[in-house]
Amino acid sequence: MQGKYLSTSEAASVLGLSPVTLWAWAKSGKISSVRIGRNFRVSKWAVDALVAELEEIE
């Protein structure tokens, strides 16, 4: 995972979610995101934090 932001497809793949679910989470504020042009990007930090949280639950 290079860079500061991931596309919704990249982030969804890392999290094991569908891109549509991740997009809905981003729109609702459940995960931090920014809009760049016509695309949403999810911060790598937010994805890493969510992965850590999910691993803690398992």
C-alpha positions in Angstrom: 0.0 0.0 0.0 1.9 3.0 -1.3 0.9 6.6 -0.7 -1.3 8.4 1.7 -4.7 7.5 0.2 -6.2 4.3 -1.3 -9.0 4.1 -3.9 -12.2 2.6 -2.6 -11.5 -0.6 -4.5 -8.0 -0.9 -3.0 -9.3 -0.2 0.5 -12.2 -2.6 0.1 -9.9 -5.4 -1.0 -7.7 -4.9 2.1 -10.7 -4.9 4.4 -12.5 -7.8 2.6 -15.5 -5.6 1.8 -17.3 -4.7 -1.4 -16.4 -1.3 -2.8 -20.1 -0.3 -2.5 -20.0 -1.1 1.3 -16.9 0.9 1.7 -18.3 3.8 -0.3 -21.4 3.8 2.0 -19.1 3.8 5.1 -17.2 6.7 3.7 -20.4 8.7 2.9 -21.8 8.1 6.4 -18.5 9.0 8.1 -17.8 5.5 9.4 -14.3 5.7 7.8 -12.3 8.8 6.9 -12.3 9.7 3.3 -11.6 12.6 0.9 -13.0 13.4 -2.5 -10.4 14.0 -5.2 -12.1 15.1 -8.4 -14.9 12.6 -9.0 -13.3 9.9 -6.9 -13.4 9.1 -3.2 -10.1 8.1 -1.5 -9.8 6.5 1.9 -6.8 7.4 4.1 -4.3 4.6 4.5 -4.2 5.4 8.2 -8.0 4.8 8.5 -7.7 1.5 6.7 -4.8 0.4 8.9 -6.7 1.4 12.1 -9.8 -0.5 11.0 -7.8 -3.6 10.1 -6.2 -3.5 13.6 -9.6 -3.1 15.2 -11.0 -6.1 13.2 -8.0 -8.3 14.1 -8.6 -7.4 17.8 -12.2 -8.6 17.6 -11.2 -11.9 16.0 
